[in-house]
Amino acid sequence: MERPRAAEATVSEDPYTLLKQPFLSISSHPLSVNGEPVEVYEYASVVAAAGDAKNISADARLVKTPNVYKSGRMIVQYAGLNSGVITLLVKSLGP
């Protein structure tokens, strides 16, 4: 993931925790973006990410708040309402 510039965000990683969603085939790498939890799923290939992306409905109804992004071989989930974090994720990953 292209990390947001330092002037825009504070990003930290938790290298010891992996999170698993039942509708995705791999575990996530949790990040904190401006203090908000963000789940990053980094796949071995674009094809693998596309396969799992099919398991997420267009409105992301399986996720608390529908903030799910797919970029290349990554799926990123943010289940929060912080508009600043959402803006940073859209700038880094696309809508």
Buried (B, 14 or more C-beta within 10 A) or exposed (E): BEEBEEEBBEBEEEEEEEBEBEEBEBEBBBBBBBEBBBBBBBBEEEEBBBEBBEEBEEEBEBBEEBBBBBBBBBBBBBBBEBEEBBEBBEEBBEE
